[in-house]
């Protein structure tokens, strides 16, 4: 099998596994929680996106990673990680800017992943960073979609703090 075929197969299988876990286990579990709690849990994995800075380390990516990809993927992931942490803090503090911040995080983070995926021609340079797009990116894509679902459920945005004030709110 070619590296491109292996990459695509690993990506698709990881995406399928994470989507299955989300559908069968995570979504039902989160459904009993307030939107604020569910969003916090869904955003948490994105706080680790600083790992994407690994694309900027020559010894991890065969030393020949195209600079444009390394910069956009690495710094895009760092920005998403910082936005994720800000969203988690805003959720915890019940800040007025929470909902717009979650939207900004989710759109920026999702677009960053899609931008990186469209540059699949760089896979020959991934080296030790191969696990990021074949394992972590599928997890992050699934959680981004789940966040969009929470934010848009039934065609209207959630009152994020209903769980703090009026009891739990289901997904």
C-alpha positions as CSV (number, residue, x, y, z in Angstrom):
1,X,0.0,0.0,0.0
2,X,1.2,3.5,-0.7
3,X,1.7,6.0,2.1
4,X,-1.2,8.1,0.8
5,X,-3.5,5.0,0.9
6,X,-2.4,4.1,4.4
7,X,-2.9,7.7,5.6
8,X,-6.4,7.9,4.1
9,X,-7.4,4.5,5.5
10,X,-6.1,5.4,9.0
11,X,-7.8,8.8,8.9
12,X,-11.2,7.3,7.8
13,X,-11.0,4.4,10.3
14,X,-10.2,6.8,13.2
15,X,-13.0,9.1,12.1
16,X,-15.4,6.1,12.0
17,X,-14.3,4.9,15.4
18,X,-14.6,8.3,17.1
19,X,-18.0,9.0,15.4
20,X,-19.2,5.6,16.7
21,X,-18.1,6.4,20.2
22,X,-19.7,9.8,20.0
23,X,-23.0,8.4,18.8
24,X,-23.3,5.3,21.0
25,X,-21.7,6.6,24.2
26,X,-20.7,10.3,24.4
27,X,-23.9,11.9,23.0
28,X,-26.3,9.9,25.4
29,X,-24.0,10.6,28.3
30,X,-23.8,14.3,27.5
31,X,-27.6,14.5,27.0
32,X,-28.2,14.5,30.7
33,X,-26.0,17.5,31.3
34,X,-26.4,21.2,31.0
35,X,-25.3,22.7,27.7
36,X,-22.5,24.5,29.6
37,X,-21.2,21.3,31.1
38,X,-21.5,19.3,27.8
39,X,-19.7,22.1,25.9
40,X,-16.9,22.2,28.5
41,X,-16.3,18.5,28.1
42,X,-16.4,18.7,24.3
43,X,-14.0,21.6,24.2
44,X,-11.5,20.1,26.6
45,X,-9.7,17.9,24.0
46,X,-9.0,21.0,22.0
47,X,-7.0,22.5,24.8
48,X,-4.3,20.0,23.8
49,X,-4.0,21.3,20.3
50,X,-0.8,23.0,21.2
51,X,0.6,19.5,20.2
52,X,0.2,20.8,16.6
53,X,3.3,22.9,17.2
54,X,5.2,19.6,16.6
55,X,4.8,20.4,12.8
56,X,7.4,23.2,13.4
57,X,10.0,20.8,14.8
58,X,12.3,19.6,12.0
59,X,13.4,16.4,13.8
60,X,9.8,15.3,14.2
61,X,8.7,15.8,10.6
62,X,11.7,14.5,8.6
63,X,13.1,18.0,8.4
64,X,11.4,18.7,5.0
65,X,7.9,19.8,6.0
66,X,6.8,22.6,3.7
67,X,7.0,25.8,5.7
68,X,3.5,27.0,4.7
69,X,1.9,23.8,6.0
70,X,4.0,23.8,9.2
71,X,3.2,27.4,10.0
72,X,-0.5,27.3,9.3
73,X,-1.1,24.0,11.0
74,X,1.2,24.6,14.0
75,X,0.1,28.2,14.7
76,X,-3.5,27.4,13.7
77,X,-3.6,24.6,16.3
78,X,-2.0,26.9,18.9
79,X,-4.7,29.6,18.3
80,X,-7.4,26.9,18.6
81,X,-5.9,25.7,21.8
82,X,-5.8,29.2,23.3
83,X,-9.4,29.9,22.2
84,X,-10.5,26.5,23.7
85,X,-8.9,27.4,27.0
86,X,-10.5,30.9,26.9
87,X,-13.9,29.3,26.1
88,X,-13.5,26.8,29.0
89,X,-12.7,29.7,31.4
90,X,-15.6,31.8,30.1
91,X,-18.0,28.8,30.6
92,X,-16.7,28.4,34.1
93,X,-17.1,32.1,35.0
94,X,-20.4,32.4,33.2
95,X,-19.1,35.3,31.2
96,X,-21.4,37.3,28.9
97,X,-19.0,36.7,26.0
98,X,-19.1,32.9,26.4
99,X,-21.4,32.1,23.4
100,X,-19.6,34.3,20.9
101,X,-16.3,33.0,22.1
102,X,-17.4,29.4,21.7
103,X,-18.6,30.2,18.2
104,X,-15.2,31.8,17.3
105,X,-13.3,28.9,18.8
106,X,-15.4,26.3,17.0
107,X,-15.3,28.0,13.6
108,X,-11.6,28.9,13.7
109,X,-10.7,25.4,15.0
110,X,-12.8,23.6,12.4
111,X,-11.6,25.7,9.5
112,X,-8.0,25.2,10.7
113,X,-8.5,21.4,10.6
114,X,-10.1,21.5,7.1
115,X,-7.3,23.7,5.8
116,X,-4.7,21.3,7.0
117,X,-6.5,18.3,5.6
118,X,-6.8,19.9,2.1
119,X,-3.0,19.9,2.0
120,X,-2.7,16.1,2.1
121,X,0.3,16.2,-0.3
122,X,2.6,16.9,2.6
123,X,2.1,13.4,4.2
124,X,5.5,12.2,3.0
125,X,7.0,14.7,5.5
126,X,5.0,13.9,8.6
127,X,7.5,11.6,10.2
128,X,6.7,11.2,13.9
129,X,3.8,13.8,13.6
130,X,1.8,11.2,11.5
131,X,-0.4,10.4,14.5
132,X,-1.7,14.0,14.7
133,X,-3.8,13.9,11.4
134,X,-4.5,10.2,11.6
135,X,-5.6,10.0,15.2
136,X,-6.1,13.4,16.8
137,X,-7.7,15.2,13.9
138,X,-10.6,12.8,13.6
139,X,-11.3,13.1,17.3
140,X,-11.2,16.9,17.0
141,X,-13.5,16.9,14.0
142,X,-16.1,14.8,15.8
143,X,-16.0,17.0,18.8
144,X,-16.3,20.1,16.6
145,X,-19.4,18.7,15.0
146,X,-20.8,17.8,18.4
147,X,-20.2,21.4,19.6
148,X,-22.1,22.7,16.5
149,X,-25.0,20.4,17.4
150,X,-25.2,21.7,20.9
151,X,-25.0,25.3,19.7
152,X,-27.7,24.8,17.0
153,X,-29.9,22.2,18.6
154,X,-33.5,22.6,17.3
155,X,-32.6,25.6,15.2
156,X,-32.0,27.9,18.2
157,X,-28.9,28.7,20.3
158,X,-28.9,27.3,23.8
159,X,-29.2,29.3,26.9
160,X,-25.8,28.0,28.1
161,X,-26.4,28.7,31.7
162,X,-29.8,27.1,32.0
163,X,-28.2,24.3,33.9
164,X,-26.7,26.7,36.5
165,X,-30.0,28.5,37.0
166,X,-33.0,26.3,36.1
167,X,-31.7,22.8,36.2
168,X,-30.1,20.5,33.7
169,X,-30.7,21.1,30.0
170,X,-30.4,18.1,27.6
171,X,-28.6,18.1,24.3
